Amino acid sequence: MRYFIELAYKGTLYHGWQYQPDAKSVQETVNKALTVLLKTPIDIIGAGRTDTGVHAKKMYAHFDVEIEIDQKKLVHKLNSYLPKDIVIFNVIPVHEDAHARFDATKRTYEYHIHTFKDAFENEGSWLYQLPLDLDKMNEACQILFQHNDFECFSKTNSDVRTFNCVIFEAYWKQLDNHIVFTIAADRFLRNMVRAIVGTMINIGLGKINLADFEKIIASKDRGQAGFSAPAHGLYLTQIHYEYLQ
């Protein structure tokens, strides 16, 4: 049987989702828990990779197992076994060809900024106190919809075949001392959201204008885009599958 596992995690203490031989990852931690509890080797495949320090409010992964599973009992056991910064919401039986990565049709990220010092936000939001022109930054969001090739926002030397992405949604919103950037697309390149945020910060500061933003995208050059915003403000918040709705 193939199962999807729905989970969330705080990425502060992990070197990203993907297994790494010399560092702690979320994938490895969940693998070990499933292997112990199911008493058989388990290797989960995630919907994507999050970088070191990035969080996920909703992530999916799939795994195969030959034994019958009591789904509710497994969820309870996993949450008891796993560290407090990883939570399992659900274990879902799916058809044998279902794939957590390739079947996802839309992914949504949020980037969180707080504009006034907050003792409780330091690990989950970026403190940025310079005034930003959110109207201009939202105008830049409209430009994103007009493009498909986002190589300029991709980590260099990425092992991808194409830099094309379809962006469905992108906007900035402020509530009191908090600013949230929301972006949804069919796929994301490595470091893409953080690079977009850093570049749009420069727009909000007036360092570059909208015409410059167009030129940066057309250049396909990561060196032309802005800095990468810190990882701890980034959250994967939603992944859409046609057969889970």
N, C-alpha and C positions, 0 to 999 in steps of 0.2 A: 504494500500500500504506500501511496505517496501522501504526505501531509504538508500543509502550510502551517507555519508557526507565526503568530502575530505577536510582536514584542516592542518594547521601548527601552531605551537606555540613556543614561547620562555618560557622555563620552570623556569626561575629564581625566579619568585614570587609564584610558585605553589608547593604544596606538592605532585607532581606527577600527573599522569593522573587519577588514580582511586579515586572515591568518598571516602572522609573521613569525619566523623561526626564533627570533631573539627578543620578542616584545609581546606584551599581553594585548590580545585583541578580543573584541566581542564575539566574533565567530568561534574562536578557539574555546572561550569560556562556556558558550552554549553547547558546543560540541561535546566537551567533557561532561557537562551535566547530563545531557541526553544519553551519552554512552554509559555512564554509571547507572542511571535510573532505568534504562531499557535493557541493560546487561548485554549490549551488542554494539559494535562500532558504528557510530553515526557521524556523517559528514554533511553539514547543512550548507545549502547554497543560497546566498542572500540576493535580495532584489537589486543590490548595488553596493558600492563601497562608500563609506564615509571616512573622512580623513581623521588624523589624530586630533582628539579634543572636540570633535563635532558630535552633536547629540541627535537622537532620533525619538520623536514622540510616537511615531509609528513606522515600524519596519516589518517586512515579511521575508521569510526564508522557507525553503522546502527541504524535506529529507524523506528518504525511503526506509522502510522497515518491514520485516517479514512477519513479525508477531502482531497480534491484535492489541489495540491500544484503547484504554479507557481515557477519553480525551480530558474530561473534567478532572479526573484524578491526576493525570500527568501534569496539567496546568498547576494544580495545587502543589505537587511534589517539586516541580521545577522552581516555583516561587519560593519554596522553603529552602531549596538547595542553593540557588544562585545568589550572588552578592546583592546587596540592597540597591545597587545602581542599575540593575537589569530586571525588568518585569515582563512576565509572559501574560498576554491577554487571552489567547485562544490557540487551540490546535485544531486544524480544520482538514478533514479528508477531502482530497481533490482527485481528479482523474489522472491516470498514470503519466500523461504527457504534459501536465501542468508544470510551468516553470516560473519560479519567483522572479527571475531577472528578465527573461525574454518576453513574458506575457504581460508585463506591466505596460499600460498605455499612457499613464500620466503620473508624474511625481511632483510633489509640492514641497518647497522649502520655505522657511522663514528665517530672516536674520533680525536679531534683537539688539537694540541699542538703548541704553539709558543715559539721560543727559544731565543727571544730578547724582552725586555720589550716593550709593545705596549699599548698605552693609550686607544685604541678602542676595544681591544680583551678580556678584563678582565672577562666579563660575558659569553663569548662564546668559550673560548679556555683556555687551561691550560698552564701557563707559567712554562716551565721546561728548565733550562739552562745548565744542565750537558751534555757533549757530549755522544751521543748514537751510537752504532754500528748497523745501520739499516740493513746491510747485514745479520748479525746474527739473528736479529729479524725477517727478512723475511724467513730465514731458519727455524725458529721456527714455522712460519705460515704453512710451508709444513707439519710439524708434526701434526698439527691440523686435516688435511685432513685424517690422518690415524686412527683417533679415532672417536667414537660416544658418549661415556659416559663422560660427563663433570661435574660430581658432584663436582670435586675439585674447580671449578670456580663458583659454585652456592652459593647463600646466604644460610646459615644454617637454619634449621627448615622451609624450603620452603614447601608449601602444593602442591607438584607435585607428579605424579605417576611414572614418569620416568625422568631420567637425560640425556636421549639420544637426541642428536641433529645431524643433517647432515649439515656440513659446506660446502658451495659451493665456497666460495671466502674469502680470507684473505690476506692482503698485507699492507705494510708500504710504504709511498711515501713522499719525502721531496721536497718542493718548496721554495727556499730562506729561510726565517726564520720560515716557517711553516712545520709541520709534520702532516700527516693525516693517520690514520689507518682505513682501510675499511674492514668490515667483513659481509658476508651474510650467512644465514642459514635458514632452514625450520622453526626453532623456537629458542628461546633463554630463558635461565634460568634467574632468578632474579639476578642482579648484575654481570652476566656472562661477558659481554664485558668489564666492568671496571676492573674486576679481571684478565682477560686475558691481558689487557693493563698493569696493574701494574706488573704482572709476567714477561711480555716481556720487560718492562723497566729494570728489574733486569738482564735480558739477555743482553740488550744493554749496561748496565754498567759493564758487566763481573762478576757480583756477582754469577750468576748461569750459567751453560752451557746447551747445548742441551740435553745431557743425563739426567741432572737434570730435565729438562722440561718434558721429557718422564716419569720420575719417579713420578713427581707431578701429572700428568694426571692419571697414573695407581693407585696412592694412593687413589683417590676419596675423599681426605681430604682437605677441604677448608683451614685448618690451614697450610698445606704444600705450598699452592700457595702464590703469592705475595699480596701486598696491593691493595686496590681498588682505581683506579685513580679517581680524583675528578669528581663529576657529571656534572659540568658545561661545560666540554669539549665534552660531548656525545650527538650525534644527531641520531634520527631515520630518515633515509633519503628515504626509499622506502619500499613499501609493494606490493607484486604481487598477483593478482587474475587472474585466467584463463579467467573469463568472462568479465573482465574490459579492456583487452588488444585489 
